[in-house]
Amino acid sequence: MAKVNQNFVKLPANYLFVDIAKKVDAFQKENPDAEVLRLGIGDVTLPLVQPVVDAMVAAAREMGDAKTFRGYGPEAGYPFLREAIARNDYAGLPINADEIFVSDGAKSDTGSIGDIFSIDNTVAVCDPVYPVYVDTNVMAGRAGDYVEGKGFSKILYMPCLEENNFLPQLPQEVPDLIYLCFPNNPSGVSMPKAELQKWVDYANAHGSVILYDAAYEAFIVTPGVPHSIYECEGAEKCAIEFRSFSKTAGFTGTRCAFTVVPKALTVEGVSLNKLWDRRQSTKMNGVSYPIQRAAEAVYTDEGQRLIRQNIAYYQQNARIIMAGLKAAGFTVYGGVDSPYVWLKVPEGMTSWQFFDVLLKECAVVGTPGSGFGLHGEGFFRLTAFNTKENTEKAVERITKRFQ
């Protein structure tokens, strides 16, 4: 008789953004004429820039010619892309092309990285946190049982509180695996290099591994904020970094990302680079050739120029949200080095109650902070990824309702 993985049963019935989508769909059916403005899920709206499109089309044509057709590619990614990443994103840092693994998304990799670690490892996460980190460790059997009002019994939660600028504090109970995401999702705050260096030193001192999600590094504008954890001394000995073309270059619908596993990083004398290579070569056949050529075009001079324009567009949207909400009396955070604005909900409301008010009275969609963890309650996330016109409309509706 077949048996299910009982760890899946411990999870909430739906992924956070599935629940939100169901609520929005129900509202839309009841109000078919309503113009719903979506500032919830972190999906981009601007199209791919022309050099990326041109490279993708050219590569697709190659696939239609017997002389240039390609079948299975290297599971870890074509050398042309791995080398472009190393040359551009890690120039001057202790990272080589063969330490970079191309994949279909940072979500996939942050969720799958646990495959190379024992289920006996203790896991630390920020709270609030991107739900994938916790949910995938629940699936793997590392999380223990859910305790109402406390979270999963074996997860070490690191509160990210308003009084600490939503930065986690070094835990006294030493975890084996530490998930960090900066600039942060959901709070939008960034971590200065001196602060991140403390985490690197802590991990090296205790034999911990940092799983560093840098999906939003392209939005960093504040001096002294690192784009990569490998800017910190010794990070190549304790950290795995995840990056994505989704938010940087609009690849949410085309899917391309990469994970960096340095060869200097070993656990119990075993190379994690070799383990991840073995995992990826077994469980995936790599990202398609046209998509990897498109990702390579991100690093051309024209690609970089146009992508910086797109990022500036979203950064302007974030400033519009920040300014509008502040003028209406909201307390807001983030929105500078990140496309996310983190706001305090009005007193007397839960984050889900605020979600319902925005949806039903303003036709605006955001994300309740409690969906990111217990310490997310009382806060709410808005994204800057819609159009400028829709962003201005959404802010106008919210401020009109709460002024």
KESEMI-449582 format. One record per residue (C-alpha): x, y, z. Coordinates in pm, 1 decimal. Layout:
// residues N
[site [X,Y,Z]]
...
This chain:
// residues 403
[site [0.0,0.0,0.0]]
[site [135.5,338.9,-99.2]]
[site [205.6,597.3,168.7]]
[site [227.0,974.8,142.9]]
[site [504.9,1195.9,272.0]]
[site [344.6,1297.6,601.1]]
[site [560.6,1610.7,614.3]]
[site [347.2,1759.2,335.2]]
[site [40.5,1713.5,553.0]]
[site [194.7,1949.4,809.4]]
[site [195.1,2236.8,561.4]]
[site [-84.6,2491.8,526.4]]
[site [-337.9,2377.0,267.3]]
[site [-210.9,2626.2,7.8]]
[site [99.2,2826.9,-66.8]]
[site [51.1,3189.1,49.1]]
[site [15.3,3338.6,-297.2]]
[site [-231.3,3069.6,-402.5]]
[site [-461.8,3175.8,-117.1]]
[site [-429.3,3537.5,-224.9]]
[site [-505.5,3450.5,-587.0]]
[site [-822.0,3265.7,-482.3]]
[site [-946.0,3567.2,-283.7]]
[site [-874.9,3800.3,-573.4]]
[site [-1044.7,3568.7,-825.1]]
[site [-1355.2,3548.6,-604.9]]
[site [-1366.4,3927.7,-572.6]]
[site [-1325.1,3969.0,-948.0]]
[site [-1615.0,3732.7,-1019.2]]
[site [-1838.7,3923.6,-778.7]]
[site [-1722.1,4257.7,-919.8]]
[site [-1655.2,4199.1,-1290.3]]
[site [-1631.4,4569.8,-1369.5]]
[site [-1378.2,4647.3,-1095.2]]
[site [-1028.3,4746.1,-1205.0]]
[site [-811.9,4540.1,-970.0]]
[site [-464.3,4684.6,-918.4]]
[site [-213.8,4416.1,-824.5]]
[site [72.9,4519.5,-598.4]]
[site [94.7,4179.0,-434.7]]
[site [303.8,3912.3,-602.9]]
[site [653.2,4017.5,-708.9]]
[site [598.1,3975.3,-1081.9]]
[site [741.6,4223.3,-1329.0]]
[site [536.9,4413.9,-1588.6]]
[site [791.7,4567.5,-1826.1]]
[site [879.5,4356.9,-2132.5]]
[site [1217.1,4198.5,-2192.4]]
[site [1469.2,4445.2,-2335.1]]
[site [1545.5,4421.2,-2707.1]]
[site [1898.6,4270.9,-2689.2]]
[site [1757.2,3987.5,-2478.4]]
[site [1470.5,3928.3,-2720.4]]
[site [1704.2,3940.1,-3020.4]]
[site [1937.9,3684.4,-2862.4]]
[site [1648.1,3454.4,-2777.2]]
[site [1506.7,3473.3,-3129.3]]
[site [1847.0,3414.0,-3288.0]]
[site [1904.5,3110.8,-3064.3]]
[site [1558.8,2975.8,-3145.7]]
[site [1643.6,3001.4,-3515.6]]
[site [1961.8,2805.6,-3451.3]]
[site [1744.1,2530.3,-3305.6]]
[site [1558.5,2514.5,-3637.7]]
[site [1871.4,2452.8,-3844.0]]
[site [2034.3,2109.8,-3858.1]]
[site [2380.1,2269.4,-3860.4]]
[site [2327.8,2460.3,-3536.0]]
[site [2063.6,2249.7,-3360.2]]
[site [2139.0,2151.6,-2999.9]]
[site [1993.4,1875.1,-2788.8]]
[site [2062.6,1832.3,-2420.7]]
[site [2295.5,2100.4,-2289.2]]
[site [2527.1,2087.6,-1988.0]]
[site [2314.4,2049.2,-1674.0]]
[site [2508.5,2320.1,-1490.7]]
[site [2470.0,2566.2,-1777.4]]
[site [2650.4,2646.9,-2100.6]]
[site [3005.2,2777.5,-2048.9]]
[site [2921.6,3100.1,-2236.3]]
[site [2667.3,3198.6,-1970.5]]
[site [2860.6,3074.3,-1667.3]]
[site [3165.7,3265.9,-1785.6]]
[site [2962.4,3581.5,-1852.1]]
[site [2819.4,3565.7,-1500.9]]
[site [3161.2,3515.8,-1342.3]]
[site [3316.0,3792.9,-1551.3]]
[site [3042.5,4049.1,-1481.5]]
[site [2882.6,3969.6,-1145.2]]
[site [3187.6,3834.7,-963.5]]
[site [3476.6,4034.3,-1107.8]]
[site [3741.9,4069.6,-838.3]]
[site [3567.9,3816.7,-610.8]]
[site [3685.7,3460.7,-534.2]]
[site [3428.3,3297.2,-765.6]]
[site [3496.3,3107.6,-1089.2]]
[site [3265.1,2994.4,-1369.1]]
[site [3271.2,2629.9,-1256.5]]
[site [3126.9,2737.8,-921.5]]
[site [2816.7,2883.1,-1091.5]]
[site [2516.7,2659.9,-1166.8]]
[site [2246.9,2787.9,-1402.5]]
[site [1888.6,2691.5,-1319.8]]
[site [1526.0,2780.9,-1389.8]]
[site [1481.8,3003.8,-1085.8]]
[site [1602.9,3109.7,-743.3]]
[site [1278.2,2974.6,-599.9]]
[site [1366.3,2630.3,-733.4]]
[site [1720.7,2644.9,-601.3]]
[site [1643.0,2783.8,-255.1]]
[site [1380.4,2513.6,-228.1]]
[site [1603.0,2233.1,-355.3]]
[site [1932.6,2319.7,-184.9]]
[site [1825.8,2118.5,118.7]]
[site [1869.1,1800.4,-85.4]]
[site [2244.4,1808.7,-23.4]]
[site [2210.6,1848.2,354.4]]
[site [2114.0,1596.1,620.2]]
[site [1764.8,1625.0,765.3]]
[site [1935.7,1638.7,1106.3]]
[site [2061.8,1990.7,1036.4]]
[site [1902.2,2266.7,1240.7]]
[site [1765.1,2550.1,1028.4]]
[site [1745.1,2920.7,1111.3]]
[site [1525.1,3162.2,918.2]]
[site [1439.5,3526.7,953.3]]
[site [1084.9,3600.1,1068.2]]
[site [915.8,3737.2,859.3]]
[site [1057.0,3534.6,572.1]]
[site [998.8,3421.7,213.6]]
[site [771.3,3116.3,271.2]]
[site [968.3,2880.1,44.3]]
[site [1255.1,2851.2,293.7]]
[site [1031.6,2716.4,568.1]]
[site [789.9,2516.5,355.5]]
[site [1060.9,2318.5,176.4]]
[site [1227.3,2229.7,505.5]]
[site [890.1,2111.9,631.6]]
[site [861.8,1891.9,322.4]]
[site [1209.4,1751.9,387.6]]
[site [1134.0,1664.4,750.0]]
[site [1362.1,1918.4,923.0]]
[site [1091.7,2141.8,1066.8]]
[site [926.0,1925.2,1331.0]]
[site [560.9,1987.6,1416.5]]
[site [366.2,2309.5,1390.5]]
[site [288.2,2474.8,1723.6]]
[site [13.4,2734.7,1712.0]]
[site [150.2,3079.0,1786.9]]
[site [512.3,2961.1,1774.9]]
[site [574.8,2806.3,1434.3]]
[site [749.8,2477.3,1358.5]]
[site [915.0,2318.0,1658.4]]
[site [1256.7,2248.6,1502.0]]
[site [1294.5,2573.2,1306.6]]
[site [1500.8,2843.6,1473.4]]
[site [1316.0,3168.6,1402.9]]
[site [1518.1,3491.1,1411.1]]
[site [1278.7,3781.6,1475.0]]
[site [1330.2,4079.6,1243.4]]
[site [1176.5,4357.5,1446.1]]
[site [1099.8,4720.1,1380.5]]
[site [1333.0,4834.7,1658.8]]
[site [1625.4,4652.7,1489.4]]
[site [1542.3,4787.6,1141.5]]
[site [1413.3,4439.0,1057.9]]
[site [1763.4,4289.4,1069.3]]
[site [1808.5,3952.8,1243.4]]
[site [2036.0,3917.2,1543.6]]
[site [2305.9,3650.3,1569.8]]
[site [2138.1,3350.9,1735.5]]
[site [2270.5,3218.5,2065.9]]
[site [2159.7,2868.1,1973.6]]
[site [2390.3,2785.4,1683.2]]
[site [2207.3,2663.2,1368.8]]
[site [2362.8,2447.8,1098.7]]
[site [2191.4,2621.8,807.5]]
[site [2113.4,2994.0,805.2]]
[site [1883.2,3146.5,543.8]]
[site [1945.4,3515.3,476.6]]
[site [1777.0,3725.6,207.2]]
[site [1902.7,4080.8,150.5]]
[site [1777.1,4314.6,21.4]]
[site [1501.0,4146.4,210.0]]
[site [1179.0,3991.4,96.7]]
[site [933.1,4092.5,241.9]]
[site [1056.6,4392.2,444.5]]
[site [1259.2,4553.2,165.7]]
[site [1545.9,4652.5,396.8]]
[site [1911.5,4594.6,308.9]]
[site [2205.3,4479.1,521.8]]
[site [2525.4,4687.1,538.7]]
[site [2849.0,4505.5,461.7]]
[site [2981.7,4538.6,817.8]]
[site [2666.0,4369.3,948.1]]
[site [2681.8,4090.7,689.0]]
[site [3048.9,4032.9,773.4]]
[site [2938.0,3949.8,1128.9]]
[site [2723.5,3668.0,990.5]]
[site [3006.7,3535.3,778.2]]
[site [3243.8,3539.2,1076.4]]
[site [2977.4,3370.5,1292.5]]
[site [2919.5,3095.4,1032.8]]
[site [3290.2,3028.3,989.9]]
[site [3343.2,3019.0,1365.4]]
[site [3063.5,2767.4,1422.3]]
[site [3072.8,2556.5,1105.7]]
[site [2737.3,2684.3,983.2]]
[site [2640.7,2732.7,617.5]]
[site [2471.4,3054.6,505.5]]
[site [2215.0,3019.3,227.2]]
[site [2216.4,3372.6,87.8]]
[site [1932.1,3483.5,-138.1]]
[site [2049.0,3787.7,-335.6]]
[site [1761.0,3794.1,-584.5]]
[site [1715.2,4171.2,-544.7]]
[site [2078.8,4285.1,-552.2]]
[site [2023.6,4484.0,-874.0]]
[site [1806.5,4731.7,-680.0]]
[site [2080.5,4830.0,-435.5]]
[site [2165.0,5202.0,-440.3]]
[site [2287.5,5260.2,-83.4]]
[site [2666.6,5288.4,-46.7]]
[site [2818.6,5017.2,171.4]]
[site [2553.9,4757.0,91.8]]
[site [2708.0,4447.6,-73.5]]
[site [2563.3,4304.0,-392.8]]
[site [2714.8,3964.8,-311.8]]
[site [2796.7,3793.1,15.2]]
[site [3135.7,3709.7,-138.1]]
[site [3232.7,4071.7,-89.6]]
[site [3274.0,3968.8,275.0]]
[site [3604.1,3812.6,374.3]]
[site [3583.6,3435.0,414.6]]
[site [3232.7,3401.9,267.2]]
[site [3349.5,3152.4,3.3]]
[site [3417.1,2910.8,291.3]]
[site [3069.4,2927.3,443.2]]
[site [2809.3,3061.0,198.3]]
[site [2599.7,2956.1,-99.5]]
[site [2450.0,3243.6,-299.0]]
[site [2132.6,3248.6,-509.4]]
[site [2076.2,3502.0,-787.4]]
[site [1799.7,3546.5,-1042.1]]
[site [1739.4,3709.6,-1378.9]]
[site [1369.5,3740.7,-1288.8]]
[site [1367.8,4071.5,-1105.2]]
[site [1694.3,4194.5,-1256.0]]
[site [1603.4,4145.9,-1621.9]]
[site [1234.4,4052.3,-1632.3]]
[site [1277.1,3675.9,-1671.5]]
[site [981.2,3580.5,-1449.0]]
[site [810.2,3419.7,-1748.7]]
[site [1121.5,3282.7,-1917.4]]
[site [1289.8,3137.1,-1607.4]]
[site [1662.9,3166.7,-1557.0]]
[site [1874.0,3201.6,-1244.4]]
[site [2194.3,3069.4,-1094.4]]
[site [2338.9,2941.9,-769.3]]
[site [2698.6,2983.9,-660.2]]
[site [2856.1,2699.6,-463.6]]
[site [3225.8,2774.8,-402.9]]
[site [3476.2,2489.3,-414.6]]
[site [3624.6,2618.4,-90.6]]
[site [3299.6,2532.0,87.5]]
[site [3311.3,2187.5,247.2]]
[site [3107.5,2016.7,517.9]]
[site [3253.2,1715.6,699.4]]
[site [3530.1,1717.2,441.8]]
[site [3282.0,1686.8,152.6]]
[site [3269.7,1941.1,-130.6]]
[site [2924.7,2099.2,-154.4]]
[site [3010.4,2208.0,-507.9]]
[site [3040.4,1842.9,-609.0]]
[site [2722.1,1745.6,-423.6]]
[site [2517.1,2022.2,-588.8]]
[site [2660.0,1929.3,-927.2]]
[site [2556.5,1566.8,-863.9]]
[site [2210.1,1673.8,-750.5]]
[site [2150.0,1901.1,-1049.0]]
[site [2281.8,1654.2,-1306.3]]
[site [2046.3,1391.1,-1164.1]]
[site [1730.4,1597.3,-1117.1]]
[site [1734.7,1845.9,-1405.0]]
[site [1850.4,1867.9,-1765.4]]
[site [1940.6,2233.2,-1757.2]]
[site [1783.2,2553.6,-1886.6]]
[site [1701.3,2573.0,-2257.6]]
[site [1963.4,2705.1,-2499.0]]
[site [1756.7,3006.1,-2622.5]]
[site [1692.4,3119.7,-2264.9]]
[site [2059.6,3095.7,-2174.3]]
[site [2155.6,3297.4,-2482.9]]
[site [1895.8,3554.5,-2374.8]]
[site [2049.4,3564.8,-2026.9]]
[site [2394.2,3611.5,-2178.8]]
[site [2262.4,3919.2,-2363.1]]
[site [2178.8,4075.0,-2025.7]]
[site [2551.3,4143.1,-1991.4]]
[site [2595.4,4328.9,-2319.9]]
[site [2647.1,4704.7,-2296.0]]
[site [2306.3,4774.7,-2447.3]]
[site [2142.2,4506.5,-2238.0]]
[site [2282.5,4658.2,-1920.6]]
[site [2178.3,5009.1,-2020.3]]
[site [1818.6,4912.5,-2090.8]]
[site [1788.8,4687.0,-1787.5]]
[site [1908.3,4970.8,-1563.7]]
[site [1629.3,5182.7,-1713.9]]
[site [1373.3,4916.6,-1623.1]]
[site [1503.3,4888.2,-1269.2]]
[site [1494.2,5267.3,-1236.4]]
[site [1129.7,5255.6,-1347.1]]
[site [1041.5,5016.7,-1064.2]]
[site [1249.9,5218.2,-818.2]]
[site [1042.8,5523.0,-911.2]]
[site [726.2,5324.7,-841.8]]
[site [864.8,5234.4,-499.0]]
[site [926.6,5603.7,-428.0]]
[site [569.0,5683.3,-533.9]]
[site [434.2,5423.9,-290.4]]
[site [661.9,5539.2,-9.1]]
[site [581.6,5908.1,-51.3]]
[site [208.2,5856.4,-89.1]]
[site [172.4,5630.2,211.5]]
[site [388.5,5851.8,431.0]]
[site [175.0,6152.0,337.0]]
[site [-132.7,5953.2,439.9]]
[site [18.9,5883.1,782.2]]
[site [144.6,5528.4,729.0]]
[site [474.9,5410.6,873.8]]
[site [672.8,5255.1,588.4]]
[site [1004.0,5076.8,541.7]]
[site [1206.8,4936.0,251.7]]
[site [1152.2,5068.9,-97.7]]
[site [1507.8,5203.2,-139.9]]
[site [1733.7,4906.3,-213.4]]
[site [1438.2,4686.8,-294.7]]
[site [1115.6,4683.2,-497.6]]
[site [918.0,4607.6,-180.0]]
[site [752.5,4852.1,57.0]]
[site [675.5,4722.6,406.2]]
[site [407.9,4920.2,591.0]]
[site [242.7,4906.0,929.3]]
[site [-126.2,4832.0,906.0]]
[site [-367.8,5069.6,1080.9]]
[site [-406.0,5013.1,1452.2]]
[site [-674.2,4762.4,1541.6]]
[site [-643.3,4566.6,1215.4]]
[site [-471.3,4238.5,1141.6]]
[site [-273.3,4212.4,820.8]]
[site [-542.9,3991.8,662.1]]
[site [-815.2,4237.2,766.6]]
[site [-616.1,4514.0,599.3]]
[site [-584.6,4292.1,289.6]]
[site [-963.4,4251.5,279.2]]
[site [-1023.5,4626.7,316.4]]
[site [-780.4,4707.9,35.8]]
[site [-932.9,4446.2,-191.2]]
[site [-1300.0,4512.2,-124.2]]
[site [-1292.7,4889.8,-83.3]]
[site [-996.9,4992.2,-300.4]]
[site [-962.6,4699.3,-542.9]]
[site [-592.0,4693.1,-457.9]]
[site [-401.7,4370.5,-390.7]]
[site [-105.7,4343.5,-154.1]]
[site [37.7,4071.5,68.4]]
[site [-47.0,4028.3,439.1]]
[site [262.4,4029.2,657.9]]
[site [142.0,3733.5,862.9]]
[site [180.3,3519.0,551.7]]
[site [557.5,3562.4,593.8]]
[site [567.0,3454.0,957.5]]
[site [445.8,3534.2,1306.6]]
[site [650.4,3854.2,1329.5]]
[site [504.2,3972.9,1000.7]]
[site [169.9,4029.5,1167.9]]
[site [83.2,4397.0,1181.3]]
[site [264.5,4467.8,855.9]]
[site [183.8,4451.6,486.1]]
[site [389.4,4423.9,165.8]]
[site [333.5,4621.1,-153.4]]
[site [545.7,4573.7,-465.7]]
[site [669.3,4828.7,-716.0]]
[site [637.5,4593.2,-1013.0]]
[site [317.5,4729.0,-1164.6]]
[site [302.8,5013.0,-1415.4]]
[site [359.1,5369.5,-1298.5]]
[site [-0.7,5455.1,-1388.3]]
[site [-142.2,5167.7,-1184.2]]
[site [95.0,5237.6,-896.1]]
[site [-24.5,5597.0,-877.8]]
[site [-387.9,5484.7,-895.6]]
[site [-336.5,5229.0,-618.4]]
[site [-167.1,5481.2,-389.0]]
[site [-443.1,5733.9,-456.4]]
[site [-711.5,5479.1,-366.8]]
[site [-534.8,5372.8,-47.6]]
[site [-463.9,5725.2,73.0]]
[site [-818.9,5836.9,-6.3]]
[site [-955.5,5548.3,204.3]]
[site [-725.5,5602.6,504.7]]
[site [-669.0,5979.2,519.7]]
